Amino acid sequence: MGNSSVTGENCFLEDPLELTCRDSTLYHGNGNVQILNITLDGKMDMLFFVSKVCKKKSAGGVETEGNEATLTTPAFAISSEDNKFVSVGCDTYGYLNSYRDGTKSSMGCLTRCDSRESVRNMQRDGKCTGIGCCQIDIPPGMKNISLQTFTYNNFNSSSDFNKCSYSFVVKNGNYTFSMDHLKGLPFNKAPFVVDWTVGNQTCGISKGKLDYACRNNSDCVDSGYGYRCKCKEGFEGNPYHPDGCKDVDECKIGNHACISEKNCLNTNGSYICFCPKGQSGNGTKGEGCHQQDVVTKVVIGVAAGIVILFVGTTSLYLTYQKRKLIKLREKYFQQNGGSILLQKLSTRENSQIQIFTKQELKKATNNFDESLIIGKGGFGTVFKGHLADNRIVAIKKSKIVDKSQNEQFVNEVIVLSQINHRNVVKLLGCCLETEVPLLVYEFVNNGTLFDFIHTERKVNDATWKTRVRIAAEAAGALAYLHSEASIPIIHRDVKTANVLLDDTYTAKVSDFGASKLVPLDQTELATIVQGTIGYLDPEYMQTSQLTEKSDVYSFGAVLVELLTGEKPYSFGRPEEKRSLANHFLSCLKEDCLFDVLQDGILNEENEKEIKKVAFLAAKCLRVKGEERPSMKEVAMELEMHQWINTDANLKESDYLVHKVSSIVSEPGDSSSHQEYDSIRDQVLPSLGDGR
């Protein structure tokens, strides 16, 4: 430790690090383990006792005094890379024991030989070969150690040349075996090295404590048992000293890469090389310094000026563009009703609507990469997005909207965000920083009902049951929107492409781009006609009066699509069959329903069910909206049939049978043909009169 001195008692950080000076000799604590040297890199040389056991001179047995040598301190661990464990003798085995965290671990070696010749024959330049002397490496982390030596057979077979066994830990290169050591080891202590640390906790924990030992310009290093301190790069000295480590003057001592000391400028912890005024270069031994001419100076000056001008101009331009972009986003935010939305959200408790930034959604869609498009429609494009919190969402980028309807848009966002129905796609939030607002929905990953109907290869009874279950779920969702939402909502674009399916083929009604909120004191709205051909309510097309029954008509078209497997409108069909709804109703009137059903759907078991669904579709497709059932009635009728056979709705079905029967006025089920004729006679005249 250099010229450090112990100024008095208690001059140590903690008990395991106490040193005692007696007769100019340094010892560990109050014991008799002598310390030879201490280094700042965590090493300490000590003299440690040799463990021995010898044959008694007079009687039989062995002398066990000195058999065990111990060093118990948690601050020191035997250095595994600097020491060896050695046992000497011909009837010998020795142990090195370690006690740590309440557990004991041991290692050691043995050596046996019955004659001096057997030892001599194995001698190799004083090395321990295992005969007469064995030597092994020490594992790391051995603390609180003890040495023990034993004899196998009381030296009975080796007493004429070896009467003692020895075990010790010795620093590498400090022991050479000799045949004479079998008669007696010439030393009772051996030098060995320990790793010393401060405390028994990591740097991270220790840094916040008052007794943290590392001083100025030093770093803390975890050692595995505690921590040590070392000077930072460019500093030297004692990192534990109150004044800390001192700066190394690399220029003065020559530890630098400059061409000379004159070209070197010392800094705190480092240095820099430079060239004298009038010269160029970096001042290092590689590039050096060289004289500048006037032309070079002028060129450099002009170049520097151009660079500064370019950088300055670019910086100003980028700053201007950034501010312009911020203002544009603020403009869009206000234009899209952002202030109104924030104001309304502030008055609502537990609002779950999230306002996203444009940057968040650009990142989520890889700048709206076309490869992430999962849907396109009349009201916009839908992208699949990955949010920063690993949620997968559907992001709808709408087409141009009426900017005069901002408050209505905000109201719709708030209402839709409060819808909590398992069969309605959840609106998670929106982004108002773009010219047209972006809406963020939950992601439903199994395609649409349209895909399910028109891409199937094989249709059977199981397919039919799945279709009807999906229809019942979608009808329930629309009924919820019409009559149970806080403000009634008319979907306005009901079609199979807007019914999403999840992994279990559960329906999720989606795409509210054309939807309208219905004030509680109104039953119809005057609007511009919007929708999809084949699903559009003819009464709505003629009067522009939007009602809940407009959704009912569209749902009837969905039921027809489920039954026939055909698209609702196709120019590829004959003119009289282009409208699937009209063609379907004609077939009902002409008693040829089974001719238009999709192949594979009909069987003996579901014939009655198919007829009921067909006539329910016909009721939904009545020309006059007032003659159509409500979506609630449609949903209840679908749910009461035997194909929806779950425990959750059995009781409700029993309760609703009488009510629905009175609404639909269907005859009894005495036979499938009687029922078919009766329902047909009831439903179809009104259809014919309407047309």
N, C-alpha and C positions, 0 to 999 in steps of 0.2 A: 504493500500500500504506500510505498514511497517513504516520505519523512513524516507521515501522520503520527500524532502522539495521543495517548490516552490521558485526558486532563484530570480524571478523577473517577470516582465510583458512578455507576449508572450512566456511563457514557456509551449507551447502545440503544438501538431502536426498539428491540424486543428481546425477551429472555433468551430465546435460542441463539441469538447473535452476540451474546455477552462474551468478551475476551478478558483474560487476566494476565498481567505481566508479573512474573516472579523471577528474580535474579536475571533480569534482561532476557528472559525467555518467555515467549507468548504461548498461552494455553487457552483451550476452549473452556469457558466458564470457570468453575472452581475445581475442575477435574485435572487429570494428569495426561490428557491427550495434547501433545505439543503441536503447535502450528508452525510450519516452515515458511509458507509463502501464501499471499492472497493476491488475486488479480481482479481487476474491475470487470472482466468478462465472465465472472461467475465461477471461478475455479479457486480451490483452496487445497494446498499441500499439507498433509498431517503425518505425524508418526503414530502408528496404531499398533497395539500389542499383537503378538503372535500367540495363537492358541496352541497349547501342547498337552500331551499326555505321555507319561513315561512309566516303564516297568519299575516296580519297587525293588530296592537293592536287597533288602533282607527277606521279607516274606513274599508270598505270591500276590498277585493283583497288580494294580497300576496306581500311580500317583495322579489324582485328578485336579490338584491345585493348578490353576492357570489354564484349566481346560476350556474356559469360556471367556471371551473378550467382547465387551459391548460398547456401542456408541449410540446413545438414545437422544436424538434431537430431530424434530420435524423440519428444521431449516436446511438440513444437509441430506443429499442423496449421493450414493456412490456413483462416480462418473463411469458409465459403462464403456465409454470409448477410451478412457485413460488408464484402466486398471485390469488386472487379471486376478482370479482366485487360484491359489496354489496350495497343494497338500504335499508334504514330504514324508517318506517312510516306506517300510515294506510290509507293514501290517496295519494299514492306515485308511481311514475314510474321514472326510471333513465336510462340514456344512457351513453355508452362509445363510442366515435367517434374516427375514425382513418382516417388520410389523407395521402395517399401514391400514388405516381406516377400520380397525378392529379385526383385521384378518392377518394370518401368518402365511408367508410363502418361503420356501427353502430351495436351495440348489447346492450342488457340491460335486466332489469327485473322489475316486478311490484309487489306491495303488497297493499291489501285493507282489512280493518277491521273496524267494526262499534262499537266495545266495547273492553275494556281492557280484559274482560273475554274471548273473542274469541281468543285473543293473548295468554293469560295465559294458556288456555286449550291446545294450540299447542306447548307450551314450551318444549324443550328437551335439558336440560343441557347447555343452552346458545347457542345452535346452531340455525342458520337461517333456519326456516322451510318453509318460504314463506308467513307466516302470521305475519305481523309486521316487518319482516326482510326477504329479499330474497337475495340469493347468487348464482352466476353462474361462471362457468369456463370462462377463457379468451382465445380466439383463438390466435395462434402464429402470429407474424409479425405485430402487431399493433404499428404504429409509429405516431409522431405528434398528440398526443391525446388531447381530451377535454372531461371533465365530465359535464353532465347536469342533473338537477333534476327538476321534475315538480309535480304538484298536479292535481288530476282529477277534484275535486269539491270544491276547496278553503277551504278544511278541514271542510266543513259544517257539516259533519256527525261524525267528530272525534275531534272537537275543544276542547271538555271538557277534553280530555286526550292526544291529539296529535295535535300540531299546526305547526310542521315542518317536512319536508322531507329531507333525507340526502342520498347522493351517494358518494362512494369512492372506490378506489382500495387499497387493503391491503394485506400485506405479509401473507402467510399461517401461521395459528396459532397465529396471533397477534390481533385477534378481537373475543370477546365473547359477544353475545347479552344479553342485560338486559332489563327488562320492563321499567326501569328508562330512557332508551335511547329514549323512545317515547316522554318524556317530553323535553329532550334536550340531545344532544350528548356531552359527557364530553371532547371531543377533536375536534380541527379544522384541524388537519393534521394527516395523517396515514402513517406508514412506508410501502413501497412497493419496489419491485425489478425490475430493468431493465437489459436487455442484452445489453452490449455495444460492439461495434466493431470499427475497424479502417477502415476508408474510406467506399466506397460503391461499391467496385469492388472485383473480385475474386483474389485468391492468384496468379494464373497464369498471370493475367494482372498486378497485383501490384508489383510482384518481379522485374520487369524491370524498376521500377521508382525510382527516387532519394529519395523520402520520404518513401520508404519501411521500415516498422517499426521493423521487426523481426531481431534480432541480432545473434551473434555467438551461435552455439550449440542449435538452436531453430528451430521449425517447424512452418509452416504456416497452419492454419486451416480455411477453408471456413465456414462461419456461416450462410449464407443465406442472410445477409444484407450487409456484408463486409467481413473482415477477422480478426482473432485473432492469437496471437503467443503463443506457449507453448514450454517449455524446452523439449529437446529430452530425451529419456529414459536414465537414468544414470546421468542426469544433473538436477540442481535446481537453483532457483533464479528468477530474473526478465528478461524475454526474450526481454523486450523493453529497458533495460538499455544499454548504449553504450558498456559496457564490456561484455554483453551477459550473458548466463547461465554458471554456474560454475560446475565443475565435483563433483559428489557425491562420497565420499570415503566410499564405501560400507563396506570395511574391518573394518574401524574404528567405524562406527555406528552400526555394527552388521547386516546389511541388506545383508547377503550373505548366501550361502549354504555350505560353507567350514566347516571342522570339528572344526576349531578354527581360530582366527585372525592371528596366526602365519603361517597358511597354506593358507592365502589369500593374493593375490597381486593385488592391485588396478591398474586399467588401465583407460585411458581416456574414460569415459562413461560406464565403465563396470568393471569387475574383473575376475581373474582366480584363481582356486584352484590348489594346487600342493602338492606333497609329498617331504619330505626332501631327500637328497642324501642317497642312500642305501635302500630306501623304494620304494615300488610300490603301484599303485592305482591312483585314480584321485583326492584325497584329499577332496572329498565331504562327506557330512554326511551320504550318502547312502553306498558308497563303502569304503570310508576312505583310510587309508594307512596301509601297513603291511610290515614287514621286508623281504628283499630278501635274498635268499641263493645263494651260488656260482654256484650251478648246474643250478638254474633258470636263473641266469645271462648268463651263457654259452649257455643254450638252446635258450634264447631270442636273444643273439648275433648271434648265428648260423642261427636261423630262420630269423632274420632281414637280415643277409647277403644273405641267399638264396632268400628271397623276392626281395632284391635290385638287385641281379644278374638276377633273372627271369624277373623283370620289365625292367631292362636295356637291356637284350637280346631281349625281346619281342619288346621293343621300337625300337631297332636298326633294327630288322627284319621287323617290320611294316614300318619303314622309308624307308628301302631298297625296300620293295615291292611297296610302294607308288611311289618312284622314278622310279622304273622299269615300273610301270603302266603308269606313265607320259611319259616316254621315248617311251613306246610301242605306246601310243596314238599319240605322235609326229611322230613316224615312219609311222604309218598308215595314218596320216594326209598328210605327204609328199608323201607317196606311192600312195595315192588316188588322188593326184593332188591338194592338198590344197593350196600350194603356187601359183600354176598357177591360181587357181580360185580366190584367193585374189587379185592377180595382175590384172586379167581381170576385176574384180568387181571395182577395184579402178579407172579404166579408163572409167567406165560407170556411167552416172548420173542417179539418181532416180532408182537404182537397188533395186528390192524388194526381192531378194533372201536372205534367212536367213540361216546362218550356225549354226546348233544346236550342242550342246555337247552330248556325249554319255550318260552322267548322266541325262540330260534333257529328252532324249527319253526313257531311262530305267525307269525313274519315271513315264513318261506318259503312259507306257505300263505295269506298275507293273512288271518290269524286264522281259518284253516280255512273259507275261503270255499266255499260250495256249488258255485260255478261251476268250482272246481278239482277236483271229485270225478271220478275216472276209473274208479271201480269200487265196488260194494257187494256184500257177501256175508253168509253166516250168521255169520261171525266178525268182521266189522268193515267199515269204510269206508276206501277208499284215495284219498288226495289227491295231486295233482301239486304238487311244491314246487320252489322255486328257492333254493338255499342261497347264503350270502354269497360263497362262492368260485366262483359261477356254475355249479355242478353242478346238473343237473336230476335230481330223485330222486322216488321214490314213497314216500309216508308213510302207513303203515297205522295207523289209529286203531281199536284192537280194542274189542270189547264187553266187558262185565264178565267178569273172569276169577276163578278160584279163588285167593284170596290165600294159601291154605295151601300152594300149589304154587310158592312163590317160588323156592326153590332149584332145582327142576326147570326153571322158566322160565329162570333164569340159565344153567343148564347148556345148555339148548337154544339160547339166544342165542350162547353161546361156540362150540358145535359148528357151528351154522349159519354163523357168521361165518368159520369155517375152511374151509367148503366152497369149493373152487375148481374149478368145472366149467363149461365154456362153455355148457352147456344148463341151468344152474340159476341163477335170479336171485340175484345177490350181495346178502347182508345187509351193509349198511354200518355200521349202528349202531342205537342205541335212545335213547329218552328215558324216564327213570323218575320225572320230577317231576310227573306227572299221575296221576289216580286209576287210570287204566288205562294200562299202558305203550304207548308209541308205537314202532313199528319203522320203520326207514329202509332202503329197498332201492334198488338201481340202477333207473333208469327205462327201461322198454322201451316203445317208442312206436308200435307198429304193430298194436295191438289184440290180440285173443286168437284161439286156434284156433276157438273157438265162433263168433266173428264171421266168421272166414274161411270156415267151412263154411256158415253160415246166411244170409249176406248176399251171397253170390256170385250174379251174374246169369247167367253162362255157365260151364258145367262141361265140361271136355274132358280129353284124355289128359295135357296138361301140368299141369292142376289135380290130377289123380290122383297124378302123380309127386311134386308138391310136398307133397300131403297125406301120402303114405307116408314121404317124407323127414322131414317134421316128426314123424311118429309114431315113426320110428326114433330120432330125436334125443331125444324125450321118454322113450322106453323106455330109452335109454342113461343118461339122467340118473337115472331111478328105480332102475335097476340099480346105479348108483354109490352112491345113498343107501342101498340095502339092503345092499350087500356091500363097498364100498370106502371109505366114510366112516369116520372114526376111531371113531365109535359108530354102529351101524346106525340108520337113521331110517325110520320108516314114515310116508308122507305123509298117509294117512288121508282125503284129499279129492281124489283124482285125477279130473279132469274136463276137458273142453275149455276151459272158462272159466278154468282155472288153468294153461293153457299159453299164455304170452305169445309174441308174435312181434316180431322187430326188423325193420329196414328190408329185410333180405335174407331175410325169412321163416325165420329161424333160431329154433328152439324154445327157450323159457326156462321151465322148470317153476317155478311160483311158489306163493304162499299156503301157508305152513306153520303157519297158525293152529291147525290141528287135529293137527299132526304130533306123533309120539311118538318118543322115543329108546328103543332096545331095549337093555337091559343085555346084555353079551356072553355071559352065562351063561343067557339066556332066549331062547325062540323065539316066545313069545306073551305078550300083556298083557291083563289083564282091565280093560276101560274101559267108560264110558258110551258107547252107540252114537251116533256122530256121522257126518255125511256128507250127501250129496245124493241124493235119490230118483232112481232110474234108474241110479245108479252104485254103490249100496251093495251090498256083499258079503252075500248071503242067509245064509251060514254065520255071519258076524260078527253079523248082526241077531238070529240065534237064540241064539247062545252068549255074545255080548258078549266073545268072545276075539279080540283083534286080532292078526293076523299079517301078514307080508310078502305073503302070498297074497291078503290083502284088497285091497292096491294092484293086484295082478295082475288080479283080477276087474274093478275099476274101469277099468283100462286096456283090458280086453276090450270094455267098454261104449264106450270112446272109439273103438276100431277099428270097431265097428259103426256108430257115428255118422259116421265118416269114409266108410264104404262106402255108407250109405243117404242121408246128408244130412238125416236126421230127428233130432229131439230125443229124448233117451233116455226121457223119460216125458211123456205128454201126455194130459190129460183130454179133449182134442178128438178123440181117436181112439176107435174102438170098444173095448169093455172088453177083448176078447181081444188087442188091439193096443196097449193103453196102455203096457205095458212093452216098449220097443223090443228089449231083449235077448231076452225070451221069444218075441216075434214073429219075430225073426231066426232063432232056433234052430229054431222050428217050420218056417220056410221051408227051412232046411237039411235037416231030416228029410224034408220033402215034396218035395225036389229042385226047389225053385223059387227058388233063390238069386237068379237074374238078375231076378226080378220085384220084389225089394225094393231093388235097387241104384239109386242116384240116376241120373237121366237124364243121359246125356252122358259118363259115366265109362267104360263098357264099350266095348271095341273088340277087333278080332281080335288085336292085338299084346299087349294086357295081360290077356286073359282068364285065362291061367294064373296071372298074378301076383295077380289079384283073388281067385281061388279059394284060393290059398295064404294070403292075408291073412284071408279069411273063416274058414277053418278054424283059423287061429291064434287068431282072436277067439273061436271056439267053445271051443278048449282053455282059454283064459283064463276063460271063463264057466262052467266046470264047477262044479257045486254044492259038491262036496267040495274044500276048499282043497288037500289033499294031492295031488289029481290034476291040479292046475293046474301049468303050467311056472313056473319062477322068472322074475323080471324079467330076469335076466342071459340066460337061455335065449331069452326073447322078443326081447330086444335083438339077440342074435346072429343069430336067425333073420331078423329084418327086415334086418339089415345084410348078410347073405350073398346076398340076392336081387339080381338084375341091375339093378334100378332105382337102387340105391345104388352108383353106378359111379365111385368116386373112387380115385385112386392110393393114398390113405392107408389104405384098408381092403382092397385086393385080396389082399395077402399074408395078412392075418388071416382073410379069408373062406376061402381055400384050407385054412388050418390047422383052421378050426372046422367045416368041412363034415361030416367024419366024426362029430365029437362031437355036433353038433346033430341029425344024421340019426338017431343012435342014441337020442336023447332023444325026438324026435318020431315016429320010426318011420314015415316017409312012404315010399310006394312010389316006384319009378322014374318017369321022365318019358317013357315010351314014347308016350303020347298024352294030350292034355288031358282027354278023357272018361274014360279008364281011371284017370288020377290022381284026378279028381274023385270017381269012384265009390269008389275004394279009401280015400281019406282020409275020405270021408263015412262009410263003413262002420266005420272005426276010431274016429272021434271021437264020432259021434252015439249009439251004444249006451250009452256011459258017461253021456252027457247025459240020456238017457231013464231010465236006471236011477236016476240021482240024484234025479230028480223023482218 
